[in-house]
Amino acid sequence: MTKQFPKGLPVSLALCAALLLAACGGGDVEGMLVSGKDYLAKGDPKSAVIQIKNALQKNPESPEGRFLLGKALAASGDFANAEIELRRSLELKHTADDVISQLASTMLARGQFKKLTDEFANTTLTGKTAKADFQTVMASAYLAMGKSELSQSALATALEADPAFAPALIAQARQKAVQKDFDGALKALDDVIAKNPGSFEAWRLKGDVLAFGVNKPKESLEAYRKVVEIKPDNVAGHANAIASMLTQSDVEGAAAQMVQMKKVAPNNPQTRFLETQIAYQKRDYKSAQELAQQMLRV
């Protein structure tokens, strides 16, 4: 239906009105996908999911749309649906390097170590970054299953593809920690952090090694605080910081950190568990009991 504008409306105003009506119509698929990518780049996966789903309503068979939706869902923590979308994208022949690398990361996050290694053990990606990322994920899966030789082989392949690939270097440091070479792990992590100071993954692993490997709770707390400084929505970083403070009997500090954690993950089981611990250490047994009952219901 053609839109009619009142007679005598200035041409400039009529043009603006037409543009607004076009915008309200939802825009083109490509434009919405670009918008979704922008949201992902800004660290806003929820808005990305909305934009990409709008695009897929207009073109359900878009390989890129399915891939981006899977990536956005994974970024928001919905790994089960992310895997569905990524496999659909693969069926629609989206670039294998992009999809398989993201799919492997998603399966790793779901704890599907055997399924991941069985399905992709003989897969070879071509792009430098994609290959390094994929082999790093495979190394982590093998390590989780206790297959250290296969893990080390996958890491070697990753670093051969890209010697400066930070996730592979972090995984290498994790292997050293597993082998109880804590000094070697810390040195490797310090090297990564020197080149990638914004790597919250490196800071988090450093905190773990300092806490559980060499028993330096104060230094580990500094590392965990760096994690949430870099990435305020990192649930594990908040949880580790709170647990570290409780270990050091800093209940007030833990309570202050809990305020921040509840802003990003109010219903997360870790949040409720740590909140219960804080209440108990404060001798607020009534609140601790109520919180414990809430956890049991979940």
SVG drawing of the C-alpha trace seen along z (x, -y; Angstrom):
<svg xmlns="http://www.w3.org/2000/svg" viewBox="-3 -23 63 64">
<polyline fill="none" stroke="black" stroke-width="0.4" points="0.0,0.0 1.4,-3.4 1.9,-5.9 0.2,-9.2 1.7,-12.4 -0.4,-15.5 -0.4,-18.1 1.9,-21.0 4.4,-19.0 7.9,-20.3 9.9,-18.0 12.7,-17.6 10.2,-16.5 8.5,-14.1 11.9,-12.6 12.7,-12.1 9.3,-10.5 9.9,-8.1 13.3,-7.1 11.8,-6.6 9.1,-4.4 11.7,-2.3 13.7,-1.9 10.6,-0.8 10.2,1.9 13.1,3.8 15.9,3.2 17.6,5.7 19.1,9.0 22.7,8.0 22.3,4.8 20.8,6.7 23.7,9.2 26.2,6.4 24.5,4.9 24.6,8.3 28.4,8.5 28.8,5.0 27.0,6.0 29.2,9.1 32.3,7.0 31.1,4.7 30.5,7.6 26.7,7.5 25.7,11.0 22.0,10.6 21.5,7.7 23.4,9.6 21.0,12.5 18.0,10.3 19.3,8.7 20.5,12.0 17.2,13.7 15.4,10.8 17.6,11.4 16.9,15.1 13.1,14.5 13.6,13.0 16.1,15.5 16.1,18.7 18.6,20.4 21.4,17.9 24.6,19.8 26.2,16.7 23.1,15.9 23.1,19.4 26.8,19.2 26.5,15.7 23.5,16.8 25.5,19.8 28.4,17.6 26.2,15.1 24.4,17.8 27.7,19.3 28.9,15.9 25.8,15.6 26.3,19.0 23.6,20.9 25.9,23.6 23.3,26.2 21.4,24.0 24.7,22.6 25.7,26.1 22.4,26.6 22.8,23.4 26.5,24.0 25.7,27.5 22.9,26.0 25.4,23.4 27.8,26.2 25.0,28.0 24.3,24.8 28.0,24.8 29.3,21.8 33.1,21.5 34.3,24.6 37.3,22.9 34.9,20.4 32.2,22.9 34.3,25.9 36.6,23.7 33.5,22.2 31.7,25.5 34.7,27.2 34.9,24.4 31.2,24.8 31.4,28.6 34.4,28.1 32.3,25.7 29.6,28.4 32.1,30.9 31.7,33.1 35.4,34.1 35.0,37.5 32.4,36.6 34.5,33.6 37.7,35.6 35.9,38.6 34.2,36.3 37.1,34.0 40.3,35.9 41.2,36.1 39.9,32.6 42.4,30.1 41.7,26.4 43.6,24.2 43.6,20.6 46.4,19.8 44.2,18.4 41.4,21.0 43.9,23.9 45.7,22.5 42.3,22.0 40.9,25.4 44.0,27.3 44.1,25.5 40.6,26.6 41.4,30.1 44.4,30.0 42.2,28.9 39.7,31.7 42.5,34.3 44.0,32.9 40.5,33.1 40.5,36.8 44.0,37.4 45.5,38.0 48.6,35.8 50.5,37.0 47.7,36.2 47.2,32.9 50.8,31.9 50.8,32.9 47.7,30.8 49.3,27.8 52.5,28.2 50.4,28.1 48.6,25.0 51.8,23.1 53.3,24.3 50.4,22.5 50.8,19.4 53.7,19.2 52.2,16.1 48.6,17.5 47.8,16.5 45.2,19.2 47.7,21.9 50.4,20.4 47.9,20.3 47.0,24.0 50.7,24.8 51.1,23.1 48.1,25.1 49.9,28.3 52.9,27.3 50.7,26.7 49.1,30.1 52.6,31.6 53.4,29.6 55.9,27.3 54.4,24.3 57.4,22.0 57.4,22.8 53.6,22.2 53.9,18.8 56.8,17.8 54.8,18.8 51.8,16.8 53.8,13.7 55.2,13.9 51.6,14.0 50.4,11.2 53.4,9.0 52.3,9.2 48.5,9.5 47.8,7.6 44.1,7.8 44.0,11.6 41.7,12.3 42.2,16.1 45.9,15.7 45.2,13.7 42.7,16.3 45.0,19.2 47.8,17.3 45.5,16.8 44.8,20.6 48.5,21.5 49.3,18.9 46.4,20.2 46.6,23.9 50.1,24.5 52.4,22.3 50.0,21.2 50.2,17.5 46.6,16.4 47.3,12.6 48.9,12.7 46.2,15.0 43.5,12.6 45.3,9.7 45.2,11.9 41.5,12.7 40.7,9.0 42.5,8.3 40.2,10.8 37.0,8.9 38.6,5.5 39.3,6.6 36.0,8.5 33.4,7.4 30.9,10.1 33.2,13.0 31.4,15.2 34.4,17.4 36.6,14.4 34.1,13.1 33.7,16.5 37.4,17.1 37.9,13.7 35.2,14.3 36.4,17.8 40.0,16.4 38.8,13.7 36.7,16.2 39.8,18.3 41.7,15.3 38.8,14.6 38.0,11.3 34.2,11.7 33.5,8.0 35.6,8.0 33.8,11.1 30.4,9.5 31.4,6.4 32.5,8.5 29.2,10.5 27.3,7.3 29.2,7.1 28.7,10.8 25.0,10.6 24.8,7.8 26.1,10.1 24.9,13.5 22.1,13.2 20.7,16.7 24.0,18.6 24.4,21.6 27.9,20.4 26.5,17.0 23.9,18.6 26.5,21.0 29.0,18.3 26.3,16.0 25.3,18.9 29.0,19.2 29.2,15.5 26.0,15.5 27.3,18.5 30.7,16.9 28.9,13.8 27.0,16.0 23.7,15.1 22.5,18.6 18.9,17.8 19.9,16.3 22.3,19.1 19.6,21.7 17.2,19.9 19.8,19.5 20.7,23.2 17.1,24.2 16.8,22.1 19.8,23.9 18.3,27.3 15.1,26.4 17.2,25.6"/>
</svg>
